[in-house]
């Protein structure tokens, strides 16, 4: 399937037996094998929305002029419970809501939409609003771009010694868009905000010159929108001895949720699976970093068949997601999701804190609550599901985990540690921040015990070059 192919009809071939849901076992595989996508321009054509009031539909249209919107028929018809609108978590995950932008911005955009203003005027206002939504959290564009033969490689990031992130240019969209996405800026048409690389050769050349890199992460957008022939171009060179040091290839994807047909019915699905199998047989560790926000995304027969087929190649599927208000701010949701993931053979991996960007005013959850949800959820599951790390913040200096809330010498504190750090020496060193019930992100935190700065502050400021610390 290519994202540019809007519709391709493939007849369902078989039934599937689901390992955890006996009622689903008798259902045929989904008939939504036609990839049909709706964007802001087609929002009003979505049949299911006709049940909403004109006011609700208008609000969605206003917000969709600011934040990216894209949804496909599989999500609309199989993942959303339309009897539970607007609370349904997948509706919240994919459809714009009024509270996602500031009231003043909403009113200004509503005015333009009401008077049917020219696209240029709408785009200009949207651009102005975007600049207030922190489009580059954690200094991604400035600090992590590697150099190769003296030139910056724009479609890559090398933030941690052993891991390189690669943004293939063909994978910079997604099968649907998540309303909370921290990469929203690259979907709103501003090319300056995009990360992408056309150049497989540069990627391979850079990695040949960097023997310390053991892990490569393909990310996007969603790289699984790419056709298999692109994957072959990127991945086959890893079968050769000169890239033997790259042992793990991770693929960050939400395709299992938004388009599991990618692994079952798309015309090049089998070729993709065979490619993965060859890499596994050659000794590579292939890890899907699957993004599931809610157990509701894992109930259809087709997603379960996709999981089965991927696991059959020898690839491992790890599951991760941020904790998001209106979607999964509930320990019971996480506990059920992790339990079902283990049952399906997935490894629960990360619970992230919602990032400080985009529609965060609508989605953010205080760190104290995020920790409470994590703790209460993990207490409900067996050891096999306690592989989840978190709550974790991908901040400028590194990946910071909230280990707990404690009282030390009469002061209430957050206990923190680096899971990953710009300096590997920072990893696993506990450090402490003043407890703040309203803090929602790392840069809201202040050092505990009267300290002026954290142990890494000066070193990180020096790395940032101009001394400006971006968390
Ligand atoms: S699938 Fe990932 S990259 Fe795409 S919109 Fe969702 S969170 Fe963002």
Boltz pocket constraint, residues with backbone or C-beta under 6 A from the ligand:
constraints:
  - pocket:
      binder: B
      contacts: [[A, 173], [A, 174], [A, 176], [A, 177], [A, 178], [A, 181], [A, 182], [A, 183], [A, 184], [A, 220], [A, 221], [A, 222], [A, 253], [A, 254], [A, 291]]
      max_distance: 6.0
